[in-house]
Amino acid sequence: MEGRTARAERVGATRESILNAAERLFAERGVYAVSNRQISEAAGQGNTAAVGYHFGTKTDLVRAIIRRHTGPIEEIRERMVADLGPSPDLRDWVSCLVRPSTEHLAALGSPTWYARFCAQVTTDPTFQAMMREESLASPALRRVVDGTRESLPELPVEVRRERKLMARDLIVLSCAQRERALARRESTSRASWHEAATGLVDALVGLWLAPVTVSSASR
């Protein structure tokens, strides 16, 4: 029994080292620029096949990194949604979208790599779809998406779709830029992740409520 327990602990430690190394390298260089050999070496593994042995394909490895963060993030989101009052407004829903991720990043300490990892992953359509699939498995996030839509009943469908992509990019890139600045010990416009989230919420509410200009082609 002790032998099996010790082996399980070694396997768990190896997997964690690989995940940490992969997340950092993917964040700094991009997913396709990093080989399994480089990840194994960065994780301190003498066996260069360790990544494939423990995780399978690179897609499986990316999914594992996403999942180890989405769990804690969704726990925060579930709590926030549960704490909403009887008549949440657009700002409430946007806060439930933004703050779980920034709270998670703050809790990880510094340096972190997950925000930059997300920025790298979202440049690839396949990984982007994977992130969306993993995120929308959360009932809390689906409720946030529905609540945001219900708060904007007059917004045309095509404009809603366009602004949804804008909102995603703003969140991902803003968090990645702040994370990079913190890692480099550079100054940031906001003193904390909490304040950075406030700025993001302000910007996103403004984005969703911005007037819609009807193009000449649709008249």
C-alpha atoms as one frame of an Amber mdcrd trajectory, in Angstrom:
protein
   0.000   0.000   0.000   2.791   2.424   0.927   4.574   1.619  -2.324   1.466
   2.402  -4.405   0.887   5.616  -2.463   4.473   6.762  -2.987   4.252   5.992
  -6.713   0.968   7.881  -7.019   2.553  10.879  -5.310   5.531  10.766  -7.680
   3.222  10.568 -10.684   1.160  13.481  -9.364   4.281  15.570  -8.778   5.573
  14.777 -12.276   2.279  15.746 -13.894   2.212  18.994 -11.931   5.777  19.837
 -12.971   4.905  19.205 -16.611   1.764  21.333 -16.406   3.689  24.189 -14.805
   6.455  24.041 -17.390   4.056  23.751 -20.336   1.883  26.624 -19.156   4.903
  28.899 -18.768   6.496  27.965 -22.094   3.205  28.163 -24.015   2.548  31.578
 -22.448   5.967  32.923 -23.350   6.487  31.367 -26.793   3.165  30.098 -28.134
   1.780  26.583 -28.238   3.234  25.477 -31.571   6.696  26.935 -30.925   7.265
  24.601 -27.957   8.155  20.915 -28.318   7.428  18.105 -25.887  11.187  17.727
 -25.434  11.495  21.349 -24.304   8.607  20.898 -21.872  10.138  17.723 -20.434
  13.508  19.416 -19.963  11.929  22.489 -18.343   9.991  20.178 -16.017  13.223
  18.443 -14.970  12.306  15.158 -16.623  15.163  13.090 -17.988  12.735  11.117
 -20.138  11.856  13.298 -23.109   8.740  11.176 -23.721   7.297  12.134 -20.321
   4.803  14.632 -21.758   3.287  12.103 -24.146   3.263   9.391 -21.491   1.386
  11.498 -18.931  -0.863  13.598 -21.201  -0.995  12.154 -24.704  -1.203  14.763
 -27.461  -0.429  18.467 -27.213  -4.160  19.115 -27.456  -4.696  16.927 -24.392
  -1.983  18.863 -22.561  -3.573  22.226 -23.421  -6.941  20.937 -22.220  -5.391
  19.780 -18.933  -3.937  23.253 -18.337  -7.293  24.872 -19.056  -9.133  22.499
 -16.729  -6.875  23.064 -13.746  -7.771  26.755 -13.869 -11.423  26.646 -14.918
 -12.353  24.698 -11.800 -11.272  27.386  -9.304 -12.547  30.166 -11.573 -15.996
  28.620 -11.825 -16.189  28.134  -8.055 -15.763  31.893  -7.694 -18.322  32.537
 -10.439 -20.878  30.209  -8.834 -20.513  32.105  -5.566 -20.900  35.470  -7.287
 -23.996  34.378  -9.211 -25.531  32.977  -6.024 -24.934  36.327  -4.292 -26.713
  38.377  -6.969 -29.783  40.256  -5.836 -33.288  39.699  -7.216 -32.859  42.135
 -10.129 -29.255  42.056 -11.407 -28.379  44.610 -14.061 -25.877  44.535 -16.905
 -22.981  45.623 -14.697 -23.715  42.794 -12.270 -23.559  40.222 -15.044 -20.385
  41.702 -16.528 -18.775  41.612 -13.074 -19.657  37.922 -12.841 -17.935  37.446
 -16.184 -14.724  39.326 -15.398 -13.974  39.082 -11.685 -13.725  35.292 -11.267
 -10.685  35.214 -13.559  -8.993  38.247 -12.005  -9.650  36.954  -8.481  -8.101
  33.631  -9.467  -5.034  35.338 -10.938  -4.657  37.436  -7.793  -4.865  34.315
  -5.613  -2.096  32.610  -7.608   0.398  35.325  -6.682   3.096  36.578  -9.032
   4.417  35.655 -11.468   1.548  33.906 -13.194   1.312  32.666 -16.771  -2.322
  31.694 -17.253  -3.529  35.007 -18.711  -0.736  34.963 -21.292  -1.390  31.283
 -21.962  -5.034  32.153 -22.723  -3.929  34.932 -25.065  -1.735  32.474 -26.984
  -4.413  29.781 -27.105  -7.149  32.087 -28.382  -5.142  32.808 -31.539  -5.813
  29.243 -32.718  -9.396  28.382 -33.784  -9.163  24.783 -32.533  -7.884  25.708
 -29.073 -10.248  28.673 -28.971 -13.182  26.311 -29.512 -11.815  24.030 -26.799
 -11.672  26.888 -24.300 -15.232  27.868 -25.159 -16.387  24.271 -24.779 -14.691
  23.884 -21.388 -16.010  27.228 -20.130 -19.593  26.720 -21.234 -19.720  23.402
 -19.402 -20.276  25.620 -16.352 -23.951  26.330 -15.537 -22.863  29.528 -13.781
 -21.170  30.904 -16.899 -24.151  29.965 -19.063 -26.353  31.887 -16.635 -24.038
  34.905 -16.913 -24.206  34.768 -20.711 -28.002  34.504 -20.589 -28.247  37.334
 -18.064 -26.108  39.613 -20.208 -28.283  38.882 -23.236 -31.481  39.504 -21.261
 -30.093  42.868 -20.134 -29.735  43.970 -23.775 -33.047  43.025 -25.397 -32.871
  45.746 -28.068 -29.393  44.923 -29.334 -29.497  43.417 -32.859 -28.234  39.849
 -33.101 -25.368  40.671 -35.465 -24.196  43.525 -33.216 -24.436  41.291 -30.156
 -22.259  38.693 -31.888 -19.711  41.334 -32.897 -19.494  42.852 -29.425 -19.230
  39.450 -27.781 -16.002  38.844 -29.705 -14.774  42.337 -28.819 -15.523  41.697
 -25.155 -13.644  38.388 -25.205 -10.579  39.961 -26.798 -10.618  42.899 -24.394
 -10.722  40.628 -21.348  -8.086  38.193 -22.604  -5.608  40.770 -23.889  -5.999
  43.193 -20.987  -5.343  40.441 -18.456  -2.378  39.138 -20.468  -0.828  42.612
 -20.710  -1.196  43.199 -16.982   0.226  39.775 -16.164   3.221  40.415 -18.426
   3.868  43.793 -16.807   3.695  42.261 -13.323   6.103  39.484 -14.319   8.554
  42.100 -15.587   8.023  44.271 -12.499   6.816  47.121 -14.684   4.324  49.744
 -13.559   0.633  49.116 -14.227  -2.271  51.519 -14.556  -4.174  49.748 -11.765
  -2.715  48.832  -8.381  -4.383  45.422  -8.033  -6.244  42.758  -9.980  -9.416
  43.892  -8.229  -8.966  47.438  -9.530  -8.011  46.134 -12.970 -11.273  44.195
 -13.012 -13.179  47.377 -12.155 -11.648  49.114 -15.157 -12.501  46.175 -17.384
 -16.095  46.083 -16.154 -16.439  49.822 -16.829 -15.102  49.384 -20.360 -17.264
  46.353 -21.134 -20.463  47.970 -19.883 -19.655  50.931 -22.117 -19.023  48.586
 -25.030 -22.331  46.759 -24.623 -24.311  49.990 -24.186 -22.634  51.919 -27.006
 -25.007  53.268 -29.668 -25.514  51.200 -32.818 -24.878  52.891 -36.133 -26.893
  51.383 -38.952 -24.704  50.930 -42.026 -25.855  52.214 -45.380 -25.835  48.652
 -46.746 -28.503  47.558 -44.272 -30.842  50.478 -44.879
